């Protein structure tokens, strides 16, 4: 069993009960790659690329989790200070960040009109 940086086991065993290879009558076969293109052919698994890229992928996932946690804490505090709904603050910030504010503004205006005309 090989290990890559960060202690992740790659290949050569079933790990924590997970099957990493197909088994046929005691024989082990290599796992199949993802299907690419319109022909649906399986990609060749490049273990060296897997070992090389996995540490960065793990770091990015950890960084994303930290960023999500920081953002969540910020938005809770921000919403309390502003007196506005957290989800709406997130939606507005995302609209500005994605440069989609005008489209979101039109949707909000339409929703407001619906509630004014149909609501109590």
C-alpha positions as CSV (number, residue, x, y, z in Angstrom):
1,X,0.0,0.0,0.0
2,X,1.4,3.4,-1.0
3,X,0.9,6.6,0.9
4,X,1.0,10.1,-0.5
5,X,1.7,13.3,1.5
6,X,-0.9,13.8,4.2
7,X,-1.1,10.1,5.0
8,X,-3.7,9.2,2.4
9,X,-3.5,5.6,1.3
10,X,-3.6,5.0,-2.5
11,X,-4.3,1.6,-4.0
12,X,-3.2,-1.8,-2.9
13,X,-6.0,-2.5,-0.4
14,X,-9.5,-2.0,0.6
15,X,-8.8,0.6,3.2
16,X,-11.6,1.1,5.7
17,X,-13.8,-1.5,4.1
18,X,-14.2,0.4,0.9
19,X,-13.6,-1.4,-2.3
20,X,-11.0,0.2,-4.5
21,X,-11.0,-2.5,-7.2
22,X,-13.4,-4.9,-8.8
23,X,-13.1,-8.5,-7.8
24,X,-13.9,-11.5,-10.0
25,X,-13.5,-14.9,-8.6
26,X,-10.6,-14.0,-6.4
27,X,-8.9,-11.9,-9.1
28,X,-8.5,-8.2,-8.7
29,X,-9.0,-5.8,-11.6
30,X,-8.0,-2.2,-11.8
31,X,-10.8,0.3,-11.2
32,X,-12.4,1.9,-14.3
33,X,-11.8,5.5,-15.1
34,X,-14.4,8.1,-15.7
35,X,-16.2,8.2,-19.1
36,X,-15.2,11.1,-21.3
37,X,-16.5,12.4,-24.6
38,X,-19.5,11.4,-26.7
39,X,-18.2,7.9,-27.3
40,X,-18.4,7.0,-23.6
41,X,-14.9,5.4,-23.5
42,X,-13.3,5.0,-20.1
43,X,-10.3,7.2,-19.4
44,X,-7.0,5.6,-18.5
45,X,-6.3,6.1,-14.8
46,X,-3.1,8.0,-14.2
47,X,-2.0,7.0,-10.7
48,X,1.0,9.4,-10.8
49,X,-1.2,12.4,-11.6
50,X,-3.5,11.2,-8.7
51,X,-0.6,11.0,-6.2
52,X,0.7,14.4,-7.4
53,X,-2.6,16.3,-7.3
54,X,-4.3,14.8,-4.2
55,X,-2.3,16.7,-1.6
56,X,-3.3,20.0,-3.2
57,X,-6.9,18.8,-3.6
58,X,-7.0,18.0,0.2
59,X,-5.5,21.4,1.1
60,X,-8.0,23.2,-1.1
61,X,-10.9,21.3,0.5
62,X,-9.6,22.2,4.0
63,X,-9.1,25.9,2.9
64,X,-12.7,25.9,1.5
65,X,-14.1,24.5,4.8
66,X,-12.2,27.2,6.7
67,X,-13.4,29.9,4.3
68,X,-17.0,28.7,4.6
69,X,-16.8,28.8,8.4
70,X,-15.3,32.3,8.4
71,X,-18.0,33.5,5.9
72,X,-20.7,32.0,8.0
73,X,-19.5,33.7,11.2
74,X,-19.1,37.0,9.3
75,X,-22.6,36.9,7.8
76,X,-24.2,36.1,11.2
77,X,-22.5,39.1,12.7
78,X,-23.1,41.3,9.7
79,X,-26.9,40.4,9.6
80,X,-27.2,41.2,13.3
81,X,-25.5,44.5,12.9
82,X,-27.6,45.4,9.8
83,X,-30.9,44.0,11.0
84,X,-31.3,42.1,7.8
85,X,-31.7,38.4,6.9
86,X,-28.4,36.5,6.5
87,X,-29.5,34.6,3.4
88,X,-30.5,37.9,1.7
89,X,-27.1,39.5,2.5
90,X,-25.3,36.4,1.1
91,X,-27.5,36.6,-2.0
92,X,-26.8,40.3,-2.6
93,X,-23.0,39.9,-2.0
94,X,-22.9,36.9,-4.4
95,X,-24.9,38.9,-7.0
96,X,-22.4,41.8,-6.8
97,X,-19.4,39.4,-6.8
98,X,-20.7,37.6,-9.9
99,X,-21.6,40.9,-11.5
100,X,-25.2,39.8,-11.7
101,X,-26.7,42.5,-9.6
102,X,-29.0,43.9,-12.2
103,X,-30.6,40.6,-13.0
104,X,-31.1,39.9,-9.3
105,X,-32.6,43.4,-8.8
106,X,-35.2,42.7,-11.5
107,X,-36.1,39.4,-9.8
108,X,-36.5,41.1,-6.5
109,X,-38.7,43.8,-8.0
110,X,-40.9,41.2,-9.6
111,X,-41.1,39.3,-6.3
112,X,-42.0,42.5,-4.5
113,X,-44.7,43.2,-7.1
114,X,-46.2,39.7,-6.7
115,X,-46.4,40.1,-2.9
116,X,-47.9,43.6,-3.2
117,X,-50.5,42.6,-5.7
118,X,-51.4,39.1,-4.4
119,X,-50.4,39.2,-0.7
120,X,-52.2,40.4,2.3
